């Protein structure tokens, strides 16, 4: 009986030893799965944002056909603006990013000048916008880009004449069309948010105006008017903007073992 007891005890000890060895081997032989790599950031996607900035414009006025008037006058304007932009970017399988953007701004950019007998001239840019293309090079979350396209401006001008006939004023308020070109930097600083700094130049070209007169009593005696004058409008702007980039499928990193 003693021999049977020892035999049972040895069998039990061998079972415990084998079970412990199997568990220990399992703990050492199976490594935990690696964490999935983070997705690669991409500039592809729709975006919506806002911008504020300042502008410095220049108005050139040229009067033809009247010897009393100076042949031309040029004066500056300045002010601030703010607005919104919406667009879409696509990043190719390279650092190249291309996109389109629409922008609209309210503005308070004005300038005045005096040049006898045109004793008062004024230009006011009330609003402007553009439809642009963008192309740039991405350095991960930093985008360096160029921008340019079609530009629109609501530009209002006033000419007041008191050198020969007091109180004669003429207003010229028209929409002007031209082009814009510039460049900037955009950086993805948190989540889907980006910040940008940008320079833009606008050129609305030259527009001619014809008028039959200023409508004063003095014109009945001496039909004095500015039958033909032309004005040229340009604007240089600097701005900062904040943009939200809507989620777009990121490019996963494929791990190779």
C-alpha positions as CSV (number, residue, x, y, z in Angstrom):
1,X,0.0,0.0,0.0
2,X,2.9,2.3,0.7
3,X,4.2,1.6,-2.8
4,X,0.8,2.6,-4.3
5,X,0.7,5.8,-2.3
6,X,4.2,6.8,-3.6
7,X,3.2,6.0,-7.1
8,X,0.1,8.2,-6.9
9,X,2.2,11.1,-5.4
10,X,4.8,10.9,-8.2
11,X,2.1,11.0,-10.8
12,X,0.4,14.0,-9.3
13,X,3.7,15.9,-9.1
14,X,4.5,15.1,-12.7
15,X,1.1,16.4,-13.8
16,X,1.6,19.7,-11.9
17,X,5.1,20.1,-13.4
18,X,3.9,19.5,-16.9
19,X,1.0,21.9,-16.6
20,X,3.3,24.7,-15.2
21,X,5.8,24.1,-18.0
22,X,3.1,24.4,-20.7
23,X,1.7,27.6,-19.3
24,X,5.2,29.1,-18.9
25,X,6.1,28.2,-22.5
26,X,2.8,29.8,-23.7
27,X,3.7,33.0,-21.9
28,X,7.1,33.2,-23.5
29,X,6.3,32.0,-27.0
30,X,3.4,34.3,-28.1
31,X,4.2,38.0,-28.4
32,X,1.4,40.6,-28.2
33,X,0.2,42.0,-31.6
34,X,1.9,45.3,-32.7
35,X,-0.1,48.5,-32.5
36,X,-1.5,49.6,-35.9
37,X,0.6,52.5,-37.4
38,X,-1.0,55.9,-37.5
39,X,-2.5,57.0,-40.9
40,X,-0.6,59.4,-43.1
41,X,-1.9,63.0,-43.0
42,X,-3.4,64.1,-46.3
43,X,-4.5,67.5,-47.6
44,X,-7.2,66.0,-49.7
45,X,-10.7,67.1,-48.8
46,X,-13.2,70.0,-48.7
47,X,-12.5,73.0,-46.5
48,X,-14.4,76.0,-45.1
49,X,-12.9,79.0,-43.3
50,X,-12.7,82.7,-42.6
51,X,-10.1,85.4,-43.1
52,X,-9.3,88.9,-42.0
53,X,-6.7,91.3,-43.3
54,X,-5.6,94.7,-44.6
55,X,-5.2,96.2,-48.0
56,X,-3.4,99.0,-49.8
57,X,-4.9,100.1,-53.1
58,X,-4.0,102.5,-55.8
59,X,-6.3,104.5,-58.1
60,X,-5.1,106.1,-61.3
61,X,-7.4,108.7,-63.0
62,X,-6.7,110.1,-66.4
63,X,-8.9,112.8,-68.0
64,X,-8.7,113.3,-71.8
65,X,-9.9,116.1,-74.0
66,X,-9.9,119.1,-71.6
67,X,-6.7,121.2,-71.3
68,X,-7.7,122.6,-67.9
69,X,-7.5,119.3,-66.3
70,X,-4.2,117.6,-65.3
71,X,-3.7,114.6,-67.6
72,X,-3.6,112.1,-64.8
73,X,-3.6,111.7,-61.0
74,X,-2.8,108.8,-58.8
75,X,-3.7,108.3,-55.2
76,X,-3.7,105.5,-52.6
77,X,-6.3,103.9,-50.4
78,X,-6.2,101.6,-47.4
79,X,-8.4,99.7,-45.0
80,X,-9.4,96.3,-43.6
81,X,-11.5,93.5,-44.9
82,X,-12.9,90.1,-43.7
83,X,-14.8,87.3,-45.3
84,X,-15.1,83.5,-45.9
85,X,-13.7,81.0,-48.2
86,X,-14.6,77.5,-49.3
87,X,-12.6,75.0,-51.4
88,X,-11.4,71.6,-52.2
89,X,-7.8,70.2,-52.3
90,X,-6.4,67.0,-53.7
91,X,-3.0,65.6,-52.7
92,X,-1.5,63.4,-55.3
93,X,0.7,60.4,-54.5
94,X,3.5,62.9,-53.9
95,X,3.9,66.2,-52.1
96,X,2.0,68.0,-54.8
97,X,-1.4,69.5,-53.7
98,X,-3.8,71.1,-56.2
99,X,-7.2,72.7,-55.4
100,X,-9.9,75.3,-56.1
101,X,-11.2,78.0,-53.8
102,X,-14.1,80.6,-53.8
103,X,-13.7,83.7,-51.6
104,X,-15.9,86.6,-50.6
105,X,-15.0,89.7,-48.5
106,X,-16.6,92.7,-47.1
107,X,-14.2,95.7,-47.1
108,X,-13.7,99.2,-45.9
109,X,-10.9,100.3,-48.1
110,X,-11.0,104.0,-49.0
111,X,-8.7,106.7,-50.4
112,X,-9.0,110.4,-51.3
113,X,-7.0,113.0,-53.1
114,X,-7.1,116.7,-54.3
115,X,-5.9,117.9,-57.6
116,X,-7.3,121.3,-58.8
117,X,-9.6,121.8,-60.6
118,X,-10.6,118.3,-59.5
119,X,-10.5,119.4,-55.9
120,X,-11.8,116.1,-54.5
121,X,-11.5,112.5,-55.6
122,X,-12.5,109.4,-53.6
123,X,-12.4,105.7,-54.1
124,X,-14.1,103.1,-51.9
125,X,-13.8,99.3,-52.2
126,X,-16.9,97.9,-50.5
127,X,-16.6,94.2,-51.3
128,X,-14.5,91.9,-53.4
129,X,-14.0,88.2,-54.1
130,X,-12.4,85.7,-56.3
131,X,-12.5,82.2,-57.9
132,X,-9.0,80.8,-57.7
133,X,-6.9,77.8,-58.3
134,X,-4.2,76.7,-55.8
135,X,-1.1,74.6,-56.3
136,X,1.5,73.8,-53.7
137,X,4.0,71.5,-52.1
138,X,3.3,69.8,-48.8
139,X,5.9,69.1,-46.2
140,X,3.7,66.8,-44.1
141,X,1.4,69.3,-42.3
142,X,2.9,72.4,-43.8
143,X,1.7,73.5,-47.2
144,X,3.5,76.2,-49.3
145,X,1.2,77.3,-52.2
146,X,0.6,79.7,-55.0
147,X,-2.9,81.0,-55.8
148,X,-4.5,83.0,-58.6
149,X,-7.6,83.4,-60.7
150,X,-10.6,85.6,-61.5
151,X,-11.3,88.6,-59.3
152,X,-14.4,90.8,-58.7
153,X,-14.7,94.1,-56.9
154,X,-17.5,96.5,-56.0
155,X,-15.6,99.8,-56.4
156,X,-17.3,103.2,-56.0
157,X,-15.6,106.5,-57.0
158,X,-16.5,110.1,-56.6
159,X,-15.3,113.3,-58.4
160,X,-16.1,116.7,-57.1
161,X,-15.3,119.9,-59.0
162,X,-15.2,123.2,-57.2
163,X,-12.4,125.0,-59.1
164,X,-14.7,126.3,-61.8
165,X,-18.3,125.4,-60.6
166,X,-19.0,124.9,-56.9
167,X,-21.0,121.9,-55.9
168,X,-20.5,119.8,-59.0
169,X,-20.2,116.1,-58.0
170,X,-20.3,112.9,-60.1
171,X,-20.4,109.4,-58.7
172,X,-19.2,106.3,-60.5
173,X,-20.2,103.0,-58.9
174,X,-19.6,99.8,-60.9
175,X,-18.5,96.2,-60.6
176,X,-15.0,95.7,-61.8
177,X,-13.5,92.4,-63.0
178,X,-9.9,91.4,-63.3
179,X,-7.4,88.9,-61.9
180,X,-5.6,88.1,-58.6
181,X,-2.3,86.3,-57.8
182,X,-0.4,85.5,-54.7
183,X,0.9,82.9,-52.4
184,X,1.0,81.7,-48.8
185,X,1.6,79.2,-46.1
186,X,-0.9,76.9,-44.4
187,X,-0.3,74.6,-41.4
188,X,-2.4,71.9,-39.8
189,X,-1.9,72.7,-36.1
190,X,-4.6,70.6,-34.5
191,X,-7.1,67.9,-35.7
192,X,-8.8,69.2,-38.8
193,X,-7.9,72.8,-38.2
194,X,-5.4,74.8,-40.3
195,X,-4.1,78.3,-40.1
196,X,-2.8,80.3,-43.0
197,X,-0.9,83.5,-43.9
198,X,-1.2,84.9,-47.4
199,X,-0.3,87.7,-49.7
200,X,-2.6,88.6,-52.7
201,X,-2.4,91.2,-55.5
202,X,-5.6,92.2,-57.3
203,X,-5.7,94.1,-60.7
204,X,-9.1,95.2,-61.9
205,X,-7.7,96.9,-65.0
206,X,-8.8,100.2,-66.6
207,X,-12.4,101.3,-67.0
208,X,-13.5,104.3,-69.0
209,X,-16.4,106.5,-68.0
210,X,-18.4,109.0,-70.2
211,X,-20.8,111.6,-68.8
212,X,-22.9,114.3,-70.4
213,X,-22.4,116.7,-67.6
214,X,-22.7,117.3,-63.9
215,X,-26.2,118.7,-64.0
216,X,-25.6,122.1,-62.4
217,X,-27.0,125.5,-63.4
218,X,-23.5,126.6,-64.3
219,X,-23.5,123.9,-67.1
220,X,-26.4,125.8,-68.8
221,X,-24.1,128.8,-69.4
222,X,-20.9,126.9,-70.0
223,X,-21.5,123.2,-70.8
224,X,-18.6,122.0,-68.7
225,X,-18.2,118.3,-68.1
226,X,-15.8,115.4,-68.0
227,X,-16.7,113.6,-71.2
228,X,-14.1,111.0,-70.9
229,X,-12.0,109.8,-68.0
230,X,-10.4,106.4,-67.2
231,X,-9.6,104.9,-63.9
232,X,-7.3,102.0,-63.0
233,X,-7.7,100.0,-59.7
234,X,-5.2,97.7,-58.0
235,X,-5.0,96.3,-54.5
236,X,-2.4,94.5,-52.5
237,X,-3.5,92.6,-49.4
238,X,-2.1,90.6,-46.5
239,X,-4.3,88.3,-44.5
240,X,-4.5,85.5,-41.9
241,X,-7.1,82.8,-42.0
242,X,-8.5,79.9,-40.0
243,X,-9.8,76.8,-41.9
244,X,-11.6,73.6,-41.0
245,X,-10.7,70.7,-43.3
246,X,-13.6,68.1,-43.5
247,X,-12.6,64.5,-42.8
248,X,-11.3,62.6,-45.8
249,X,-10.0,59.0,-45.8
250,X,-6.4,59.0,-44.8
251,X,-3.8,56.8,-46.5
252,X,-2.9,54.0,-44.1
253,X,0.7,52.9,-43.5
254,X,1.1,49.2,-44.5
255,X,3.4,47.5,-42.1
256,X,5.7,44.8,-43.5
257,X,7.1,42.0,-41.5
